[in-house]
Amino acid sequence: MAGIGFELKKLFSDNSNIMQLRANLFSSVVIAGPMIMGALLLLGVKYIAVRGGATLHQQDLLIVVITYSLLFSLLLINTLSYVLSRYVADMVYTEQHERIMPSMYGAISLLLLIGAPAWSIFLYLSKLPLSYSIFSLTLFCMAIVVWTQISYITDIKRYKEIIIGFALGIITSFAAGYTLVANGNGIVGSLLASACIG
């Protein structure tokens, strides 16, 4: 977050109206962009489900599975995010860039080693159908990788790439979900698969 603060300070130092507007838009997108895009993903999935003829139970099941998979993966990554951010900032400052990628791979491996078995047990106890559980586990594991990558990309001040990546992922999810549902596949399974694809 310190990196974001320094970037915003530079943008806000120019007193022209256009630069002030740009700084305000930039700070809004950096802070709320991924959250807004996550909400858009859920709204889009629900819209496709409704258009595909899903029951209210199926719609709720979709939203719950996607939300829980993303939320609990985010909670898990937050256990290490401060340490990772501090480490990356130190490596950038001391110009030891070659140590950044191995630490990211190590963090991802550790989080998957802890998270995947724990999430599998949760899914087993929740008694979801096997295919939904597989999609949920896939989404959970992929989200761990994505959240960790975002933590590293943010630390090296590549904010625009994060927003573009989220936007492309959501567009891909919508396209895949619409295509799978339109071809007569099961609505819940298709939209869970499309969330994983995105």
Contacts in CASP RR format, 6 or more apart in sequence:
PFRMAT RR
TARGET T0000
AUTHOR 0000-0000-0000
METHOD contacts of the structure
MODEL  1
MAGIGFELKKLFSDNSNIMQLRANLFSSVVIAGPMIMGALLLLGVKYIAV
RGGATLHQQDLLIVVITYSLLFSLLLINTLSYVLSRYVADMVYTEQHERI
MPSMYGAISLLLLIGAPAWSIFLYLSKLPLSYSIFSLTLFCMAIVVWTQI
SYITDIKRYKEIIIGFALGIITSFAAGYTLVANGNGIVGSLLASACIG
1 85 0 8 1.000
2 89 0 8 1.000
3 89 0 8 1.000
3 154 0 8 1.000
3 155 0 8 1.000
3 157 0 8 1.000
4 27 0 8 1.000
4 30 0 8 1.000
4 154 0 8 1.000
4 157 0 8 1.000
4 159 0 8 1.000
7 26 0 8 1.000
7 157 0 8 1.000
7 159 0 8 1.000
8 23 0 8 1.000
8 26 0 8 1.000
8 27 0 8 1.000
11 19 0 8 1.000
11 22 0 8 1.000
11 23 0 8 1.000
11 26 0 8 1.000
11 27 0 8 1.000
12 20 0 8 1.000
12 23 0 8 1.000
14 20 0 8 1.000
14 23 0 8 1.000
26 159 0 8 1.000
29 159 0 8 1.000
29 163 0 8 1.000
30 159 0 8 1.000
30 163 0 8 1.000
33 163 0 8 1.000
33 166 0 8 1.000
34 150 0 8 1.000
34 162 0 8 1.000
34 163 0 8 1.000
34 166 0 8 1.000
37 163 0 8 1.000
37 166 0 8 1.000
37 167 0 8 1.000
37 170 0 8 1.000
38 70 0 8 1.000
38 166 0 8 1.000
38 170 0 8 1.000
40 170 0 8 1.000
41 66 0 8 1.000
41 170 0 8 1.000
41 173 0 8 1.000
41 195 0 8 1.000
42 63 0 8 1.000
42 66 0 8 1.000
42 67 0 8 1.000
44 174 0 8 1.000
45 62 0 8 1.000
45 63 0 8 1.000
45 66 0 8 1.000
45 173 0 8 1.000
45 177 0 8 1.000
45 191 0 8 1.000
45 194 0 8 1.000
45 195 0 8 1.000
46 59 0 8 1.000
46 62 0 8 1.000
46 63 0 8 1.000
48 174 0 8 1.000
48 177 0 8 1.000
48 178 0 8 1.000
48 181 0 8 1.000
48 191 0 8 1.000
49 58 0 8 1.000
49 59 0 8 1.000
49 62 0 8 1.000
49 181 0 8 1.000
49 187 0 8 1.000
49 188 0 8 1.000
49 191 0 8 1.000
50 59 0 8 1.000
51 181 0 8 1.000
52 181 0 8 1.000
52 187 0 8 1.000
53 187 0 8 1.000
54 62 0 8 1.000
54 187 0 8 1.000
54 188 0 8 1.000
58 187 0 8 1.000
58 188 0 8 1.000
61 132 0 8 1.000
61 188 0 8 1.000
62 187 0 8 1.000
62 188 0 8 1.000
62 191 0 8 1.000
62 192 0 8 1.000
65 128 0 8 1.000
65 132 0 8 1.000
65 135 0 8 1.000
65 136 0 8 1.000
65 139 0 8 1.000
65 192 0 8 1.000
66 139 0 8 1.000
66 192 0 8 1.000
66 195 0 8 1.000
68 136 0 8 1.000
69 119 0 8 1.000
69 136 0 8 1.000
69 139 0 8 1.000
69 140 0 8 1.000
69 143 0 8 1.000
70 139 0 8 1.000
70 140 0 8 1.000
70 143 0 8 1.000
72 119 0 8 1.000
72 122 0 8 1.000
72 140 0 8 1.000
73 115 0 8 1.000
73 119 0 8 1.000
73 140 0 8 1.000
73 141 0 8 1.000
73 143 0 8 1.000
73 144 0 8 1.000
73 147 0 8 1.000
74 143 0 8 1.000
74 147 0 8 1.000
76 111 0 8 1.000
76 114 0 8 1.000
76 115 0 8 1.000
76 144 0 8 1.000
77 111 0 8 1.000
77 144 0 8 1.000
77 147 0 8 1.000
77 148 0 8 1.000
77 151 0 8 1.000
80 107 0 8 1.000
80 110 0 8 1.000
80 111 0 8 1.000
81 151 0 8 1.000
84 103 0 8 1.000
84 104 0 8 1.000
84 107 0 8 1.000
84 148 0 8 1.000
84 151 0 8 1.000
84 152 0 8 1.000
84 155 0 8 1.000
85 151 0 8 1.000
85 154 0 8 1.000
85 155 0 8 1.000
87 103 0 8 1.000
88 100 0 8 1.000
88 103 0 8 1.000
88 151 0 8 1.000
88 152 0 8 1.000
88 155 0 8 1.000
88 156 0 8 1.000
89 155 0 8 1.000
91 97 0 8 1.000
91 99 0 8 1.000
91 100 0 8 1.000
91 103 0 8 1.000
92 100 0 8 1.000
92 155 0 8 1.000
92 156 0 8 1.000
100 152 0 8 1.000
100 156 0 8 1.000
104 148 0 8 1.000
104 149 0 8 1.000
104 152 0 8 1.000
107 148 0 8 1.000
108 144 0 8 1.000
108 145 0 8 1.000
108 148 0 8 1.000
111 144 0 8 1.000
111 148 0 8 1.000
112 141 0 8 1.000
112 144 0 8 1.000
112 145 0 8 1.000
115 140 0 8 1.000
115 141 0 8 1.000
115 144 0 8 1.000
116 137 0 8 1.000
116 140 0 8 1.000
116 141 0 8 1.000
119 136 0 8 1.000
119 137 0 8 1.000
119 140 0 8 1.000
119 141 0 8 1.000
120 137 0 8 1.000
123 133 0 8 1.000
123 136 0 8 1.000
123 137 0 8 1.000
124 133 0 8 1.000
126 133 0 8 1.000
128 136 0 8 1.000
131 189 0 8 1.000
132 188 0 8 1.000
132 189 0 8 1.000
132 192 0 8 1.000
135 189 0 8 1.000
135 192 0 8 1.000
135 193 0 8 1.000
135 195 0 8 1.000
135 196 0 8 1.000
136 192 0 8 1.000
138 196 0 8 1.000
139 192 0 8 1.000
139 195 0 8 1.000
139 196 0 8 1.000
142 196 0 8 1.000
150 162 0 8 1.000
153 159 0 8 1.000
153 161 0 8 1.000
153 162 0 8 1.000
154 162 0 8 1.000
169 198 0 8 1.000
170 198 0 8 1.000
172 197 0 8 1.000
172 198 0 8 1.000
173 194 0 8 1.000
173 195 0 8 1.000
173 197 0 8 1.000
173 198 0 8 1.000
174 194 0 8 1.000
176 193 0 8 1.000
176 194 0 8 1.000
176 197 0 8 1.000
176 198 0 8 1.000
177 190 0 8 1.000
177 191 0 8 1.000
177 193 0 8 1.000
177 194 0 8 1.000
180 186 0 8 1.000
180 190 0 8 1.000
180 191 0 8 1.000
180 193 0 8 1.000
180 194 0 8 1.000
181 187 0 8 1.000
181 190 0 8 1.000
181 191 0 8 1.000
184 190 0 8 1.000
END
